[in-house]
């Protein structure tokens, strides 16, 4: 996998702010569930955005999930922050899994050891003052349930959104232009980055960060029924 300190993903941050953002990448396809409609091996005409542009450089041939690597790199970062290192203290946002998911290609199922490591890392980062966001298509699997603390459930249909919301996930759905009408009980939020022509960056918004949204609520009740819509492009 890759951990990029100062990722230049233009959706995440503005030029001049990239050193505030960390990005992690596993392999698009190999670490993704085949059930995702955007899987590069699937039959859908819509392919994953990570196979395009600058992100493609990180999304393929990055060795996939490597147990211990993420934990070691983030432990080193947090130690540096605790010691007052000025570079380490610049980071305030981590976008987990810009490319790839948590699938073990040997089994086709989520990797429970890696998920446990991922949660440990997310806890460590938030304790150090770094907000985390990410998405997973593996939200149905029992081993993936701990991820709902930090990740949104990536859904392909409104029926999936309703199912995931019923299991206390924040949800995200990609609009390819072929979605059925939105059910009346779902009041989705359009991705602010897209409706402002890219002026609002993920670092500004963090509507896709369950841990930050729940932490910022005036009471202790979690927000579990938010749905973000991202238009496919």
Beta strands, then each sheet from edge to edge (+ up, - down):
strand 1: 2-5
strand 2: 21-25
strand 3: 93-99
strand 4: 103-104
strand 5: 109-110
strand 6: 131-136
strand 7: 151-155
strand 8: 171-175
strand 9: 189-190
strand 10: 227-231
sheet 1: 1+ 2- 3- 6- 7- 8- 10- 9-
sheet 2: 4+ 5-
end
